[in-house]
C-alpha cells in the first residue's frame, strides 16, 4: 500500500490534480494506477518530471532523517528509563538505610533512658550506703571513746 501511496503522491504532483476517494479506491482494486501514471508522464515534459522526482527524493531524505532522529529519541528514552530504574533502586536503598538509622536512634534513646534511671538508682543506693557507713563510724567512735562514761 505504501508504494501505491507514493505513486499516488507522484501522480498528484505530475498531473497537478488530486484524485477523488472513489478514483483512489478504484485504482487500488484494479491495480491500474501505473497505467494512469505512465500516460500522465508521457503527456508532461521531462523537466517537470525531474523536478518532481527531486522533490520526492528530498522528501524521502527528510523522512529518513526524521526516522533517524526518532530512533535516537527512542534510545534517549530507553537510557532515561534505565537511569530512573537505577535511581529507584538507590532511593530504595537510601530509604532502607534511613529506616535502619531511625530504629537505631530509637533503640539508643531507650538505652539512654534506662541508663539514666539506673544512674539515679545507683546514686540513691550510694547515698544510703554512705549515710549508713557514717552512722556506723559514729557509733564505733562513740563506743570507743565513751564520752558519757566519764
C-alpha positions as CSV (number, residue, x, y, z in Angstrom):
1,X,0.0,0.0,0.0
2,X,2.9,2.4,0.8
3,X,4.3,2.2,-2.8
4,X,0.9,2.9,-4.1
5,X,0.6,6.0,-1.9
6,X,4.0,7.2,-3.0
7,X,2.9,6.6,-6.6
8,X,-0.3,8.5,-5.9
9,X,1.6,11.5,-4.5
10,X,3.9,11.4,-7.5
11,X,0.9,11.2,-9.8
12,X,-0.7,14.2,-8.0
13,X,2.5,16.2,-8.3
14,X,2.8,15.2,-12.0
15,X,-0.8,15.7,-13.1
16,X,-1.5,18.6,-10.8
17,X,-4.8,17.2,-9.7
18,X,-5.8,15.3,-6.6
19,X,-8.0,12.3,-7.4
20,X,-11.2,11.7,-5.5
21,X,-11.6,8.8,-3.0
22,X,-13.7,6.8,-5.5
23,X,-11.0,7.0,-8.1
24,X,-8.4,6.0,-5.5
25,X,-10.5,3.0,-4.4
26,X,-11.0,2.0,-8.0
27,X,-7.2,2.3,-8.7
28,X,-6.4,0.1,-5.6
29,X,-8.9,-2.5,-6.6
30,X,-8.0,-2.8,-10.2
31,X,-4.2,-2.2,-9.9
32,X,-4.3,0.1,-12.9
33,X,-2.6,3.0,-11.2
34,X,0.7,2.5,-13.0
35,X,-1.0,2.8,-16.4
36,X,-2.5,6.2,-15.5
37,X,0.9,7.4,-14.3
38,X,2.6,6.3,-17.5
39,X,0.0,8.2,-19.5
40,X,0.4,11.3,-17.3
41,X,4.2,11.1,-17.6
42,X,4.1,10.8,-21.4
43,X,1.9,14.0,-21.6
44,X,4.3,16.2,-19.5
45,X,7.8,17.4,-20.2
46,X,10.8,15.7,-18.8
47,X,11.9,18.8,-16.8
48,X,8.8,18.9,-14.7
49,X,9.1,15.1,-14.1
50,X,12.7,15.5,-12.9
51,X,11.7,18.4,-10.6
52,X,9.0,16.2,-9.2
53,X,11.4,13.3,-8.7
54,X,13.9,15.6,-7.0
55,X,11.2,16.9,-4.7
56,X,10.2,13.4,-3.9
57,X,13.8,12.5,-3.2
58,X,14.2,15.5,-0.9
59,X,11.0,14.5,1.0
60,X,12.3,10.9,1.3
61,X,15.6,12.2,2.7
62,X,13.7,14.3,5.2
63,X,11.6,11.3,6.2
64,X,14.8,9.2,6.6
65,X,16.3,12.0,8.7
66,X,13.2,12.1,10.9
67,X,13.2,8.4,11.3
68,X,16.9,8.5,12.4
69,X,16.1,11.3,14.9
70,X,13.2,9.3,16.2
71,X,15.4,6.3,16.8
72,X,17.9,8.5,18.7
73,X,15.0,9.8,20.7
74,X,13.8,6.3,21.5
75,X,17.4,5.4,22.6
76,X,17.4,8.5,24.9
77,X,14.1,7.5,26.4
78,X,15.4,4.0,27.0
79,X,18.6,5.3,28.6
80,X,16.5,7.6,30.8
81,X,14.2,4.7,31.8
82,X,17.3,2.7,32.8
83,X,18.6,5.6,34.8
84,X,15.3,6.1,36.6
85,X,15.2,2.4,37.4
86,X,18.7,2.5,38.8
87,X,17.9,5.6,40.8
88,X,14.8,3.9,42.1
89,X,17.0,1.1,43.5
90,X,19.3,3.7,45.0
91,X,16.4,5.5,46.6
92,X,15.0,2.2,48.0
93,X,18.5,1.6,49.5
94,X,18.6,5.1,51.0
95,X,15.1,4.6,52.4
96,X,16.1,1.3,54.0
97,X,19.3,2.9,55.5
98,X,17.2,5.8,56.9
99,X,14.7,3.4,58.4
100,X,17.6,1.5,60.0
101,X,19.1,4.7,61.4
102,X,15.7,5.6,62.9
103,X,15.5,2.2,64.5
104,X,19.0,2.6,65.9
105,X,18.2,6.1,67.2
106,X,15.1,4.8,68.9
107,X,17.0,1.9,70.5
108,X,19.7,4.3,71.6
109,X,17.1,6.7,73.1
110,X,15.6,3.8,75.1
111,X,19.1,2.7,76.3
112,X,19.9,6.3,77.5
113,X,16.6,6.5,79.4
114,X,17.3,3.2,81.0
115,X,20.9,4.2,81.9
116,X,19.6,7.5,83.4
117,X,17.1,5.6,85.5
118,X,19.8,3.2,86.6
119,X,22.2,6.1,87.4
120,X,19.5,7.7,89.7
121,X,19.0,4.3,91.5
122,X,22.7,3.9,91.8
123,X,23.2,7.4,93.3
124,X,20.4,6.7,95.8
125,X,21.9,3.4,96.8
126,X,25.4,5.1,97.1
127,X,24.0,7.8,99.4
128,X,22.2,5.3,101.6
129,X,25.5,3.3,101.8
130,X,27.5,6.4,102.7
131,X,25.0,7.5,105.3
132,X,25.0,4.0,106.9
133,X,28.8,4.0,106.9
134,X,28.8,7.4,108.6
135,X,26.3,6.2,111.2
136,X,28.4,3.0,111.8
137,X,31.5,5.1,112.1
138,X,29.9,7.5,114.6
139,X,28.7,4.5,116.6
140,X,32.2,3.0,116.6
141,X,33.8,6.2,117.6
142,X,31.3,6.8,120.3
143,X,31.6,3.3,121.7
144,X,35.4,3.5,121.7
145,X,35.6,7.0,123.3
146,X,32.6,6.6,125.6
147,X,32.2,10.3,126.3
148,X,29.2,9.7,128.6
149,X,31.1,7.2,130.8
150,X,33.5,9.8,132.4
